[in-house]
Amino acid sequence: MTTASPARLITMLYDRLLLGLDRSLAALDTGKDPSTVHAELVRGQLILDELRFSLDHEAGGEIAANLRDLYDYCYETMVKANVEKSGDGLVTVRQIIGELRDAWYQGVEQAQA
């Protein structure tokens, strides 16, 4: 059994969050599967909690505070989308998380080089 590094765990969280957002948006587009929307958005909220808890505010300073604010925005938008069963805002959340994930991957690659 192998263990993932903390950096790899963060990338896995971002990847799973993006997958859930894609599934939620697809289910909202068809309008046929509200249970998938609910399950994926709740899972995404739990992932955002983990990402928020992983922040090191002492070492990260302003960057950690900015990430916390982004995570909070995404979380609140996902809650609203789940309650209203509306994709309004989820595309923006997906874009934010995608950009964060890409930046994280780039940072991990540079650290390993």
Secondary structure, DSSP 8 states (H G I E B T S, - for coil): -----HHHHHHHHHHHHHHHHHHHHHHHHHTS-HHHHHHHHHHHHHHHHHHHHT--HHHHHHHHHHHHHHHHHHHHHHHHHHHHT--TTHHHHHHHHHHHHHHHHHHHHHHH-
